[in-house]
């Protein structure tokens, strides 16, 4: 699991996917979400604007990420 450090206390899911390099653009992040390729804390997520906090775990396109 790769840790992704954020500034502040929250980050939107779409922003995290771009920050981590999983998605190159907001459109690509949205496509991953629509395809059901993203889970947050073990549950499927489709909202690009979902607020994430330190400790949340995201799996997207086969890559595991932890927000720190």
C-alpha positions as a Markdown table, in Angstrom:
| # | Residue | x | y | z |
|---|---|---|---|---|
| 1 | Unk | 0.0 | 0.0 | 0.0 |
| 2 | Unk | 1.4 | 3.4 | -1.1 |
| 3 | Unk | 0.9 | 6.3 | 1.2 |
| 4 | Unk | -0.1 | 9.6 | -0.3 |
| 5 | Unk | 0.5 | 12.7 | 1.8 |
| 6 | Unk | -1.9 | 15.6 | 1.6 |
| 7 | Unk | -1.8 | 19.2 | 2.7 |
| 8 | Unk | -4.6 | 20.0 | 5.1 |
| 9 | Unk | -7.1 | 17.6 | 6.6 |
| 10 | Unk | -9.2 | 16.6 | 3.6 |
| 11 | Unk | -8.9 | 16.0 | -0.2 |
| 12 | Unk | -11.5 | 15.1 | -2.7 |
| 13 | Unk | -11.3 | 11.6 | -4.3 |
| 14 | Unk | -10.8 | 12.9 | -7.8 |
| 15 | Unk | -7.9 | 15.1 | -6.6 |
| 16 | Unk | -6.3 | 12.2 | -4.8 |
| 17 | Unk | -6.4 | 10.0 | -7.9 |
| 18 | Unk | -4.7 | 12.7 | -9.9 |
| 19 | Unk | -2.1 | 13.5 | -7.1 |
| 20 | Unk | -1.2 | 9.8 | -6.8 |
| 21 | Unk | -0.8 | 9.5 | -10.6 |
| 22 | Unk | -3.6 | 6.9 | -10.9 |
| 23 | Unk | -5.6 | 9.3 | -13.2 |
| 24 | Unk | -4.1 | 11.9 | -15.5 |
| 25 | Unk | -7.2 | 14.1 | -15.6 |
| 26 | Unk | -10.5 | 14.7 | -13.9 |
| 27 | Unk | -12.2 | 13.0 | -16.9 |
| 28 | Unk | -10.0 | 9.9 | -16.4 |
| 29 | Unk | -10.8 | 9.8 | -12.7 |
| 30 | Unk | -14.5 | 10.1 | -13.4 |
| 31 | Unk | -14.2 | 7.2 | -15.9 |
| 32 | Unk | -12.6 | 5.0 | -13.3 |
| 33 | Unk | -15.4 | 5.8 | -10.8 |
| 34 | Unk | -18.1 | 5.1 | -13.3 |
| 35 | Unk | -16.5 | 1.8 | -14.3 |
| 36 | Unk | -16.6 | 0.7 | -10.6 |
| 37 | Unk | -12.8 | 0.5 | -10.4 |
| 38 | Unk | -12.5 | 2.5 | -7.2 |
| 39 | Unk | -13.2 | 1.5 | -3.5 |
| 40 | Unk | -12.8 | 3.7 | -0.4 |
| 41 | Unk | -12.3 | 1.8 | 2.8 |
| 42 | Unk | -13.5 | -1.4 | 1.1 |
| 43 | Unk | -16.7 | 0.0 | -0.3 |
| 44 | Unk | -17.3 | 0.9 | -4.0 |
| 45 | Unk | -17.4 | 4.6 | -4.6 |
| 46 | Unk | -18.7 | 6.6 | -7.6 |
| 47 | Unk | -18.5 | 10.2 | -6.3 |
| 48 | Unk | -15.5 | 12.1 | -7.5 |
| 49 | Unk | -16.1 | 14.7 | -4.8 |
| 50 | Unk | -16.1 | 12.3 | -1.9 |
| 51 | Unk | -14.1 | 13.9 | 0.9 |
| 52 | Unk | -11.2 | 11.8 | 2.2 |
| 53 | Unk | -9.3 | 12.1 | 5.4 |
| 54 | Unk | -6.0 | 10.8 | 6.7 |
| 55 | Unk | -6.2 | 7.0 | 7.3 |
| 56 | Unk | -8.7 | 6.4 | 4.5 |
| 57 | Unk | -7.7 | 3.7 | 2.1 |
| 58 | Unk | -8.4 | 3.8 | -1.6 |
| 59 | Unk | -8.0 | 1.1 | -4.2 |
| 60 | Unk | -8.2 | 2.3 | -7.8 |
| 61 | Unk | -7.2 | 0.5 | -11.0 |
| 62 | Unk | -5.5 | -2.2 | -8.9 |
| 63 | Unk | -3.4 | 0.3 | -6.9 |
| 64 | Unk | -3.8 | 0.6 | -3.1 |
| 65 | Unk | -3.4 | 4.0 | -1.5 |
| 66 | Unk | -3.6 | 5.3 | 2.0 |
| 67 | Unk | -4.2 | 9.0 | 2.7 |
| 68 | Unk | -1.7 | 10.5 | 5.2 |
